[in-house]
Amino acid sequence: MSRKFPTIVVAVLIIITLGYVIKSGYQKSWTGFQGYVSKGEFVPPKKLWDWMDLLVVPLGLAVAAFYLNKRQKESELSRTNNQQREASLQAFITELSDLLLNHNLRTSKSGDGVQTIARARALTVLKELDGKRKGLAIRFLVESQLIQRGETTEDFIPKISLRGADLTGADLSQMNLSNVVFDGVDLTHANFELSNIMKMERDVRTKLDHKWDLVWRLGQLLDRPKKHALRGQDLRNVDLTEVDLHKFDLRRTDLRGAILNRADLSETKINFWTKFDTKWRHIWKAVNDKSDNPRFSGNLSYANFAYRFFRKQDLSKCDFEGALFRAAEFVEVNMKGLSAFNADFSRANVADSDLSNARLALASFAEATLTKTAMIKADLTWANLQSTVFRDVDLTEADLQLSNLCGADLSGAKLKGAKFRDSDFDEHTKWPAGFDPTKTAGLKPADATAPSDLAHKVTATMLLNIPD
């Protein structure tokens, strides 16, 4: 029963009582409610306005004063609670920082006392905090790598187990949840907008709202939702990066604000009531265009064209930044001046095509085969060309600085005027006849201790995004 119900009952009873008293007063002459003569003048009976002047206005003022006083007390209570929660959060961060810096929490073993203390403190504090501060506490634990499962045997079990934690209503939006373990955690009403929820770990005791449970299952190999499960669902602001939505029914589904980078939208079913951002509706049309000679244009960044066959098409006016062309086929395609920064052409076959002046920085052509293709003055800085086969490919004046040429077959490439700087190669790299990499400035043997290709790519992305 609502707390307001008794107050309402009392108010109604008071009004009824006043009404009864006033009505009864008109039947008694001594009350003065009826008209009477005073000092030779007739005093009319009390009218409605008289009663409002006598009762309603003062009563209204009293109610307003009571309401304002109540609101002030609620505001003070809310301010006090916020201050207490903020103090609890800051104390938690300070204590965990001390355990990290002075008590070796990050290098501790499972069962160590420092882990027990950290877990007990985390569970206690999370129960006291509001949704926003719960999110801040989890972000601190994530950044400190205390609740993720590591790749090594020593780090396989998280330093702090959150099993049994109360994360109801937690704001976990825009957070990297890769390998974060939420086994047995109550995440009811938690906000995962724009977070990679599919990369987190959970078990059957983890509590999730239906929407986020559905999204999490989309990223799993087993127990994936049925093709019709997304129909009519609210998937606003959901991160669906690289999700396989092939042949899914998206009719009446709300995908506004969703991240669909490299998601497979081929043969998905949509209708007038499907809500897409303009960009993704444009990409959906391009991906599902089955005409003999589809014409692509505009912003197609991060579209998924994996395994697509392109023949005699003009793609030169498209923006394919981050697009996925894995194992795609290109035959007699005009890609001159193409913008495909960070695009993935791995295992693709490109034949009789023109990629001259194409902007391909950070693109991957790993294990791709290029035949009779012009790449004159193409920008291939930081490109991944591992095990790429170049057959009669013109790389004249191409920019290959900082590219990875390990295992690449360049025996059929023209490298006149090509630019190299810190470009890696190994003993498996094949060169054109008469080309000596050891005598060419800018080429260097790959270092076995060099960072992985992923780290190499992340570093490159950071460098290329530094403002002038």
Helices and strands as residue ranges (DSSP letters): H 4-25, G 29-31, E 36-38, E 41-43, H 48-51, I 52-56, H 57-102, H 113-128, H 131-143, G 197-199, H 210-218, H 278-287, E 298-299, E 309-311, E 318-319, E 329-331, E 349-351, E 369-371, E 389-394, E 409-414, E 423-425, G 437-439, E 443-445, H 453-464
